Amino acid sequence: MIKVYGIKNCDSVKKALSFFQKHNLDYELQDFKTQAVGCEKVSSWLDFVTLKQLFNTRSTTYRNLKLKEKNLSEDEKKEYLCKENLLIKRPVIEFNDTVIVGYNEDNFTGVFL
């Protein structure tokens, strides 16, 4: 089963879900707005991807919290990801003991088809 983490109204999440539907792939979506993930889940993703890949510096949340001015350490960034899930780049996908961040159709084709 493909587990997708993100928010329903995110364009990248919509593209990923559309890809899965188009190819009849079963998936489950966990929406950050209704069911947050904690530090344990974020830490497990960081076993597969870098903090840079996971931390969304282009998000509205990042700008609203004025995080650029705070010059955060790696540990501080991780703490923010744990408490502010909307800072996580989307979608995050768990599949076959791996983690994929973001939507890229060529990558998806190679991994899922």
VMD Tcl script that builds the backbone (N, CA, C; Angstrom):
set m [mol new atoms 339]
animate dup $m
set s [atomselect $m all]
$s set {name element resname resid chain x y z} {
  {N N MET 1 A 0.839 -1.184 0.000}
  {CA C MET 1 A 0.000 0.000 0.000}
  {C C MET 1 A 0.882 1.245 0.000}
  {N N ILE 2 A 0.472 2.217 -0.769}
  {CA C ILE 2 A 1.170 3.492 -0.856}
  {C C ILE 2 A 0.549 4.425 0.178}
  {N N LYS 3 A 1.384 4.978 1.047}
  {CA C LYS 3 A 0.905 5.921 2.067}
  {C C LYS 3 A 1.375 7.308 1.669}
  {N N VAL 4 A 0.415 8.224 1.495}
  {CA C VAL 4 A 0.706 9.581 1.062}
  {C C VAL 4 A 0.413 10.537 2.221}
  {N N TYR 5 A 1.373 11.415 2.501}
  {CA C TYR 5 A 1.209 12.435 3.535}
  {C C TYR 5 A 1.240 13.793 2.853}
  {N N GLY 6 A 0.321 14.657 3.242}
  {CA C GLY 6 A 0.273 15.993 2.660}
  {C C GLY 6 A -1.013 16.684 3.033}
  {N N ILE 7 A -1.452 17.620 2.191}
  {CA C ILE 7 A -2.743 18.259 2.383}
  {C C ILE 7 A -3.510 18.188 1.068}
  {N N LYS 8 A -4.810 18.021 1.190}
  {CA C LYS 8 A -5.663 17.771 0.019}
  {C C LYS 8 A -5.602 18.874 -1.028}
  {N N ASN 9 A -5.439 20.129 -0.604}
  {CA C ASN 9 A -5.482 21.222 -1.571}
  {C C ASN 9 A -4.113 21.609 -2.133}
  {N N CYS 10 A -3.083 20.854 -1.818}
  {CA C CYS 10 A -1.736 21.103 -2.351}
  {C C CYS 10 A -1.655 20.576 -3.786}
  {N N ASP 11 A -1.162 21.401 -4.712}
  {CA C ASP 11 A -1.082 20.997 -6.114}
  {C C ASP 11 A -0.225 19.751 -6.314}
  {N N SER 12 A 0.899 19.665 -5.625}
  {CA C SER 12 A 1.777 18.494 -5.781}
  {C C SER 12 A 1.101 17.225 -5.275}
  {N N VAL 13 A 0.372 17.343 -4.177}
  {CA C VAL 13 A -0.363 16.184 -3.645}
  {C C VAL 13 A -1.451 15.783 -4.636}
  {N N LYS 14 A -2.161 16.770 -5.184}
  {CA C LYS 14 A -3.204 16.473 -6.172}
  {C C LYS 14 A -2.616 15.730 -7.378}
  {N N LYS 15 A -1.457 16.158 -7.840}
  {CA C LYS 15 A -0.809 15.493 -8.981}
  {C C LYS 15 A -0.445 14.054 -8.639}
  {N N ALA 16 A 0.082 13.849 -7.452}
  {CA C ALA 16 A 0.454 12.492 -7.030}
  {C C ALA 16 A -0.773 11.598 -6.949}
  {N N LEU 17 A -1.837 12.086 -6.321}
  {CA C LEU 17 A -3.055 11.288 -6.186}
  {C C LEU 17 A -3.668 10.999 -7.549}
  {N N SER 18 A -3.615 11.969 -8.441}
  {CA C SER 18 A -4.118 11.777 -9.802}
  {C C SER 18 A -3.314 10.689 -10.514}
  {N N PHE 19 A -1.994 10.699 -10.339}
  {CA C PHE 19 A -1.135 9.671 -10.929}
  {C C PHE 19 A -1.549 8.288 -10.428}
  {N N PHE 20 A -1.738 8.156 -9.113}
  {CA C PHE 20 A -2.114 6.867 -8.531}
  {C C PHE 20 A -3.478 6.414 -9.032}
  {N N GLN 21 A -4.428 7.339 -9.133}
  {CA C GLN 21 A -5.762 6.996 -9.623}
  {C C GLN 21 A -5.713 6.579 -11.090}
  {N N LYS 22 A -4.974 7.325 -11.890}
  {CA C LYS 22 A -4.856 7.040 -13.326}
  {C C LYS 22 A -4.302 5.641 -13.564}
  {N N HIS 23 A -3.400 5.194 -12.685}
  {CA C HIS 23 A -2.753 3.892 -12.859}
  {C C HIS 23 A -3.327 2.820 -11.930}
  {N N ASN 24 A -4.501 3.118 -11.358}
  {CA C ASN 24 A -5.205 2.147 -10.502}
  {C C ASN 24 A -4.327 1.610 -9.373}
  {N N LEU 25 A -3.600 2.498 -8.746}
  {CA C LEU 25 A -2.745 2.115 -7.612}
  {C C LEU 25 A -3.450 2.498 -6.314}
  {N N ASP 26 A -3.527 1.564 -5.390}
  {CA C ASP 26 A -4.159 1.831 -4.099}
  {C C ASP 26 A -3.251 2.706 -3.247}
  {N N TYR 27 A -3.846 3.687 -2.625}
  {CA C TYR 27 A -3.094 4.584 -1.743}
  {C C TYR 27 A -3.996 5.013 -0.591}
  {N N GLU 28 A -3.344 5.530 0.424}
  {CA C GLU 28 A -4.050 6.104 1.566}
  {C C GLU 28 A -3.449 7.472 1.827}
  {N N LEU 29 A -4.297 8.491 1.981}
  {CA C LEU 29 A -3.834 9.851 2.224}
  {C C LEU 29 A -4.011 10.203 3.692}
  {N N GLN 30 A -2.953 10.718 4.294}
  {CA C GLN 30 A -3.044 11.296 5.630}
  {C C GLN 30 A -2.850 12.795 5.481}
  {N N ASP 31 A -3.894 13.545 5.781}
  {CA C ASP 31 A -3.878 14.995 5.633}
  {C C ASP 31 A -3.297 15.634 6.896}
  {N N PHE 32 A -2.235 16.413 6.718}
  {CA C PHE 32 A -1.585 17.073 7.850}
  {C C PHE 32 A -2.543 17.984 8.621}
  {N N LYS 33 A -3.540 18.521 7.940}
  {CA C LYS 33 A -4.454 19.459 8.606}
  {C C LYS 33 A -5.414 18.747 9.555}
  {N N THR 34 A -5.696 17.486 9.297}
  {CA C THR 34 A -6.637 16.757 10.152}
  {C C THR 34 A -5.960 15.718 11.029}
  {N N GLN 35 A -4.779 15.269 10.618}
  {CA C GLN 35 A -4.059 14.253 11.390}
  {C C GLN 35 A -2.554 14.510 11.274}
  {N N ALA 36 A -2.034 15.256 12.222}
  {CA C ALA 36 A -0.622 15.641 12.199}
  {C C ALA 36 A 0.282 14.432 12.426}
  {N N VAL 37 A 1.516 14.578 11.981}
  {CA C VAL 37 A 2.533 13.563 12.276}
  {C C VAL 37 A 3.483 14.157 13.314}
  {N N GLY 38 A 4.049 13.309 14.137}
  {CA C GLY 38 A 4.944 13.773 15.193}
  {C C GLY 38 A 6.400 13.571 14.850}
  {N N CYS 39 A 7.233 13.800 15.841}
  {CA C CYS 39 A 8.687 13.713 15.667}
  {C C CYS 39 A 9.144 12.307 15.294}
  {N N GLU 40 A 8.462 11.301 15.802}
  {CA C GLU 40 A 8.859 9.935 15.486}
  {C C GLU 40 A 8.754 9.666 13.984}
  {N N LYS 41 A 7.660 10.117 13.367}
  {CA C LYS 41 A 7.464 9.923 11.923}
  {C C LYS 41 A 8.465 10.763 11.138}
  {N N VAL 42 A 8.641 12.019 11.528}
  {CA C VAL 42 A 9.603 12.892 10.844}
  {C C VAL 42 A 11.001 12.281 10.914}
  {N N SER 43 A 11.385 11.774 12.079}
  {CA C SER 43 A 12.703 11.142 12.238}
  {C C SER 43 A 12.839 9.923 11.346}
  {N N SER 44 A 11.771 9.138 11.227}
  {CA C SER 44 A 11.841 7.949 10.364}
  {C C SER 44 A 12.036 8.348 8.904}
  {N N TRP 45 A 11.404 9.449 8.468}
  {CA C TRP 45 A 11.610 9.914 7.092}
  {C C TRP 45 A 13.044 10.370 6.880}
  {N N LEU 46 A 13.632 10.969 7.909}
  {CA C LEU 46 A 15.003 11.484 7.787}
  {C C LEU 46 A 16.039 10.362 7.713}
  {N N ASP 47 A 15.618 9.115 7.901}
  {CA C ASP 47 A 16.498 7.975 7.639}
  {C C ASP 47 A 16.644 7.744 6.136}
  {N N PHE 48 A 15.716 8.305 5.344}
  {CA C PHE 48 A 15.691 8.079 3.894}
  {C C PHE 48 A 15.973 9.318 3.066}
  {N N VAL 49 A 15.616 10.487 3.597}
  {CA C VAL 49 A 15.799 11.737 2.853}
  {C C VAL 49 A 16.512 12.738 3.759}
  {N N THR 50 A 17.051 13.775 3.149}
  {CA C THR 50 A 17.757 14.793 3.925}
  {C C THR 50 A 16.776 15.815 4.491}
  {N N LEU 51 A 17.228 16.531 5.486}
  {CA C LEU 51 A 16.422 17.600 6.056}
  {C C LEU 51 A 16.124 18.657 4.994}
  {N N LYS 52 A 17.085 18.910 4.131}
  {CA C LYS 52 A 16.896 19.892 3.057}
  {C C LYS 52 A 15.769 19.461 2.123}
  {N N GLN 53 A 15.674 18.161 1.844}
  {CA C GLN 53 A 14.602 17.655 0.981}
  {C C GLN 53 A 13.240 17.771 1.662}
  {N N LEU 54 A 13.198 17.641 2.964}
  {CA C LEU 54 A 11.938 17.585 3.701}
  {C C LEU 54 A 11.442 18.964 4.152}
  {N N PHE 55 A 12.354 19.898 4.383}
  {CA C PHE 55 A 11.999 21.204 4.940}
  {C C PHE 55 A 11.652 22.171 3.811}
  {N N ASN 56 A 10.398 22.627 3.800}
  {CA C ASN 56 A 9.903 23.459 2.709}
  {C C ASN 56 A 10.111 24.946 2.992}
  {N N THR 57 A 11.163 25.497 2.409}
  {CA C THR 57 A 11.468 26.916 2.609}
  {C C THR 57 A 10.634 27.807 1.684}
  {N N ARG 58 A 9.804 27.213 0.841}
  {CA C ARG 58 A 8.971 28.001 -0.067}
  {C C ARG 58 A 7.519 28.075 0.403}
  {N N SER 59 A 7.239 27.512 1.569}
  {CA C SER 59 A 5.851 27.458 2.047}
  {C C SER 59 A 5.407 28.781 2.666}
  {N N THR 60 A 4.110 28.974 2.664}
  {CA C THR 60 A 3.517 30.136 3.317}
  {C C THR 60 A 3.823 30.109 4.812}
  {N N THR 61 A 3.779 28.930 5.399}
  {CA C THR 61 A 4.070 28.790 6.833}
  {C C THR 61 A 5.486 29.274 7.138}
  {N N TYR 62 A 6.437 28.901 6.294}
  {CA C TYR 62 A 7.832 29.327 6.466}
  {C C TYR 62 A 7.927 30.856 6.461}
  {N N ARG 63 A 7.241 31.472 5.513}
  {CA C ARG 63 A 7.272 32.939 5.411}
  {C C ARG 63 A 6.547 33.584 6.591}
  {N N ASN 64 A 5.372 33.043 6.945}
  {CA C ASN 64 A 4.588 33.624 8.045}
  {C C ASN 64 A 5.319 33.549 9.384}
  {N N LEU 65 A 6.076 32.478 9.597}
  {CA C LEU 65 A 6.829 32.325 10.841}
  {C C LEU 65 A 8.167 33.069 10.817}
  {N N LYS 66 A 8.474 33.671 9.650}
  {CA C LYS 66 A 9.720 34.428 9.465}
  {C C LYS 66 A 10.949 33.591 9.835}
  {N N LEU 67 A 10.953 32.358 9.367}
  {CA C LEU 67 A 12.025 31.431 9.729}
  {C C LEU 67 A 13.340 31.753 9.031}
  {N N LYS 68 A 13.277 32.412 7.883}
  {CA C LYS 68 A 14.513 32.754 7.178}
  {C C LYS 68 A 15.394 33.646 8.051}
  {N N GLU 69 A 14.769 34.581 8.748}
  {CA C GLU 69 A 15.523 35.509 9.601}
  {C C GLU 69 A 16.102 34.822 10.837}
  {N N LYS 70 A 15.550 33.675 11.213}
  {CA C LYS 70 A 15.989 33.006 12.442}
  {C C LYS 70 A 17.253 32.172 12.256}
  {N N ASN 71 A 17.657 31.928 11.006}
  {CA C ASN 71 A 18.880 31.172 10.727}
  {C C ASN 71 A 18.937 29.891 11.583}
  {N N LEU 72 A 17.964 29.019 11.371}
  {CA C LEU 72 A 17.786 27.823 12.188}
  {C C LEU 72 A 18.896 26.793 12.017}
  {N N SER 73 A 19.229 26.131 13.112}
  {CA C SER 73 A 20.160 24.998 13.050}
  {C C SER 73 A 19.400 23.781 12.512}
  {N N GLU 74 A 20.116 22.719 12.217}
  {CA C GLU 74 A 19.487 21.484 11.748}
  {C C GLU 74 A 18.492 20.958 12.787}
  {N N ASP 75 A 18.879 20.963 14.046}
  {CA C ASP 75 A 17.995 20.485 15.111}
  {C C ASP 75 A 16.745 21.353 15.239}
  {N N GLU 76 A 16.918 22.653 15.105}
  {CA C GLU 76 A 15.767 23.559 15.194}
  {C C GLU 76 A 14.810 23.340 14.015}
  {N N LYS 77 A 15.363 23.105 12.841}
  {CA C LYS 77 A 14.515 22.819 11.674}
  {C C LYS 77 A 13.700 21.553 11.909}
  {N N LYS 78 A 14.351 20.535 12.434}
  {CA C LYS 78 A 13.649 19.280 12.715}
  {C C LYS 78 A 12.528 19.508 13.731}
  {N N GLU 79 A 12.808 20.295 14.767}
  {CA C GLU 79 A 11.783 20.608 15.768}
  {C C GLU 79 A 10.593 21.312 15.123}
  {N N TYR 80 A 10.861 22.245 14.217}
  {CA C TYR 80 A 9.776 22.948 13.531}
  {C C TYR 80 A 8.958 21.983 12.674}
  {N N LEU 81 A 9.619 21.052 12.001}
  {CA C LEU 81 A 8.880 20.070 11.192}
  {C C LEU 81 A 7.928 19.258 12.069}
  {N N CYS 82 A 8.365 18.938 13.274}
  {CA C CYS 82 A 7.544 18.144 14.194}
  {C C CYS 82 A 6.304 18.898 14.651}
  {N N LYS 83 A 6.448 20.193 14.904}
  {CA C LYS 83 A 5.306 20.933 15.455}
  {C C LYS 83 A 4.526 21.700 14.396}
  {N N GLU 84 A 5.106 21.940 13.243}
  {CA C GLU 84 A 4.449 22.662 12.151}
  {C C GLU 84 A 4.518 21.801 10.887}
  {N N ASN 85 A 3.623 20.829 10.790}
  {CA C ASN 85 A 3.656 19.888 9.670}
  {C C ASN 85 A 3.531 20.560 8.305}
  {N N LEU 86 A 2.969 21.762 8.259}
  {CA C LEU 86 A 2.835 22.436 6.968}
  {C C LEU 86 A 4.178 22.942 6.436}
  {N N LEU 87 A 5.247 22.785 7.229}
  {CA C LEU 87 A 6.599 23.082 6.747}
  {C C LEU 87 A 7.208 21.902 5.989}
  {N N ILE 88 A 6.526 20.768 6.002}
  {CA C ILE 88 A 7.037 19.572 5.329}
  {C C ILE 88 A 6.711 19.661 3.844}
  {N N LYS 89 A 7.728 19.445 3.002}
  {CA C LYS 89 A 7.501 19.416 1.562}
  {C C LYS 89 A 6.529 18.297 1.252}
  {N N ARG 90 A 5.682 18.541 0.281}
  {CA C ARG 90 A 4.624 17.579 -0.023}
  {C C ARG 90 A 4.667 17.157 -1.482}
  {N N PRO 91 A 4.144 15.980 -1.742}
  {CA C PRO 91 A 3.755 14.948 -0.785}
  {C C PRO 91 A 4.974 14.184 -0.255}
  {N N VAL 92 A 4.787 13.540 0.891}
  {CA C VAL 92 A 5.746 12.555 1.387}
  {C C VAL 92 A 5.075 11.211 1.180}
  {N N ILE 93 A 5.775 10.301 0.525}
  {CA C ILE 93 A 5.187 9.006 0.182}
  {C C ILE 93 A 6.045 7.883 0.748}
  {N N GLU 94 A 5.391 6.995 1.467}
  {CA C GLU 94 A 6.037 5.780 1.970}
  {C C GLU 94 A 5.595 4.631 1.080}
  {N N PHE 95 A 6.570 3.908 0.570}
  {CA C PHE 95 A 6.270 2.788 -0.333}
  {C C PHE 95 A 7.445 1.822 -0.331}
  {N N ASN 96 A 7.156 0.537 -0.090}
  {CA C ASN 96 A 8.198 -0.500 -0.139}
  {C C ASN 96 A 9.454 -0.117 0.643}
  {N N ASP 97 A 9.288 0.257 1.884}
  {CA C ASP 97 A 10.422 0.580 2.758}
  {C C ASP 97 A 11.300 1.705 2.236}
  {N N THR 98 A 10.690 2.662 1.572}
  {CA C THR 98 A 11.422 3.853 1.156}
  {C C THR 98 A 10.521 5.067 1.305}
  {N N VAL 99 A 11.097 6.243 1.173}
  {CA C VAL 99 A 10.361 7.495 1.287}
  {C C VAL 99 A 10.698 8.367 0.086}
  {N N ILE 100 A 9.662 8.928 -0.510}
  {CA C ILE 100 A 9.811 9.831 -1.653}
  {C C ILE 100 A 9.193 11.166 -1.256}
  {N N VAL 101 A 9.897 12.264 -1.529}
  {CA C VAL 101 A 9.378 13.590 -1.212}
  {C C VAL 101 A 9.185 14.364 -2.509}
  {N N GLY 102 A 7.996 14.939 -2.655}
  {CA C GLY 102 A 7.686 15.728 -3.840}
  {C C GLY 102 A 7.113 14.884 -4.956}
  {N N TYR 103 A 6.615 15.575 -5.974}
  {CA C TYR 103 A 6.040 14.884 -7.126}
  {C C TYR 103 A 6.913 15.109 -8.350}
  {N N ASN 104 A 7.285 14.019 -8.993}
  {CA C ASN 104 A 8.010 14.049 -10.258}
  {C C ASN 104 A 7.497 12.865 -11.073}
  {N N GLU 105 A 6.805 13.151 -12.170}
  {CA C GLU 105 A 6.142 12.084 -12.920}
  {C C GLU 105 A 7.118 11.022 -13.410}
  {N N ASP 106 A 8.280 11.406 -13.894}
  {CA C ASP 106 A 9.256 10.419 -14.362}
  {C C ASP 106 A 9.702 9.521 -13.222}
  {N N ASN 107 A 9.970 10.111 -12.066}
  {CA C ASN 107 A 10.369 9.330 -10.888}
  {C C ASN 107 A 9.234 8.396 -10.470}
  {N N PHE 108 A 8.019 8.908 -10.440}
  {CA C PHE 108 A 6.862 8.091 -10.071}
  {C C PHE 108 A 6.706 6.908 -11.032}
  {N N THR 109 A 6.859 7.177 -12.320}
  {CA C THR 109 A 6.736 6.106 -13.321}
  {C C THR 109 A 7.765 5.012 -13.046}
  {N N GLY 110 A 8.994 5.409 -12.756}
  {CA C GLY 110 A 10.045 4.440 -12.479}
  {C C GLY 110 A 9.818 3.650 -11.201}
  {N N VAL 111 A 9.273 4.276 -10.187}
  {CA C VAL 111 A 9.082 3.630 -8.896}
  {C C VAL 111 A 7.808 2.793 -8.840}
  {N N PHE 112 A 6.705 3.336 -9.366}
  {CA C PHE 112 A 5.414 2.714 -9.148}
  {C C PHE 112 A 4.890 1.858 -10.301}
  {N N LEU 113 A 5.458 2.003 -11.494}
  {CA C LEU 113 A 4.931 1.245 -12.632}
  {C C LEU 113 A 5.895 0.187 -13.123}
}
mol reanalyze $m
mol bondsrecalc $m
mol representation Tube
mol addrep $m
